[in-house]
Amino acid sequence: MLPNIIGAQPVLLMPGIGELWPILVIVLLLFGGRKLPELARSMGSSITQFRKGLKDAQEEVEEAGKLEEPKKDKLEEPKE
């Protein structure tokens, strides 16, 4: 881990090739060679569905923001 500067958050790094090899070997031993393609396919489709859900949610938020904007534009004249 990189040194922490006063008041800064610790830096988390992504695992490199050296860290991924043991993980891949354990996964291969646990699931076997025949099950890995099916596992990879299901993980890929899960990631795709997750991204689609995020995109849909973001579009809904943007659409809701567009609907609320005209309400903000209507300013009442101050009463004296």
C-alpha positions in Angstrom: 0.0 0.0 0.0 1.2 3.5 -0.8 2.1 5.8 2.1 -0.9 7.7 3.5 -0.6 11.5 3.2 -2.1 13.4 6.2 -5.8 13.8 5.6 -5.9 11.7 2.4 -7.7 8.4 1.9 -5.6 5.2 1.5 -5.1 4.2 -2.1 -6.5 0.8 -3.1 -4.9 -0.8 -6.2 -6.3 -3.4 -8.5 -4.8 -6.8 -8.3 -2.0 -7.5 -10.8 -1.0 -10.6 -12.8 0.9 -12.0 -9.8 -2.2 -11.8 -7.6 -4.6 -13.2 -10.2 -2.7 -16.4 -11.0 -3.3 -18.1 -7.7 -7.0 -17.1 -7.8 -7.4 -18.5 -11.3 -5.7 -21.8 -10.3 -8.0 -22.1 -7.3 -11.1 -21.4 -9.5 -9.9 -24.0 -12.1 -9.4 -26.6 -9.3 -12.8 -25.8 -7.8 -15.0 -25.8 -10.9 -13.0 -27.8 -13.4 -12.3 -27.2 -17.1 -15.7 -28.2 -18.3 -17.6 -25.8 -16.0 -15.4 -22.7 -16.6 -16.9 -21.6 -20.0 -20.5 -21.9 -18.5 -19.3 -19.9 -15.5 -17.7 -17.2 -17.7 -20.9 -16.9 -19.8 -23.1 -16.5 -16.8 -20.8 -13.9 -15.3 -20.7 -12.0 -18.6 -24.5 -12.0 -18.9 -24.8 -10.9 -15.2 -22.4 -8.0 -15.9 -24.4 -7.0 -19.0 -27.7 -7.0 -17.1 -26.1 -5.0 -14.3 -24.8 -2.4 -16.7 -28.2 -2.2 -18.5 -29.9 -1.7 -15.1 -27.5 1.1 -14.3 -28.2 2.7 -17.6 -32.0 2.4 -17.2 -31.8 3.9 -13.7 -29.6 6.8 -14.9 -32.1 7.5 -17.7 -35.0 7.5 -15.3 -33.1 10.0 -13.0 -32.3 12.3 -15.9 -35.9 12.1 -17.2 -37.2 12.9 -13.7 -34.8 15.9 -13.6 -36.2 17.1 -16.9 -39.7 16.9 -15.6 -38.9 19.0 -12.5 -37.0 21.7 -14.4 -40.1 23.6 -15.7 -41.4 23.8 -12.1 -38.2 25.6 -11.1 -38.5 28.1 -14.0 -41.9 29.3 -12.8 -41.0 32.2 -10.5 -43.7 34.0 -8.6 -43.5 37.8 -8.5 -42.7 39.0 -5.0 -45.7 40.5 -3.2 -45.1 43.9 -1.9 
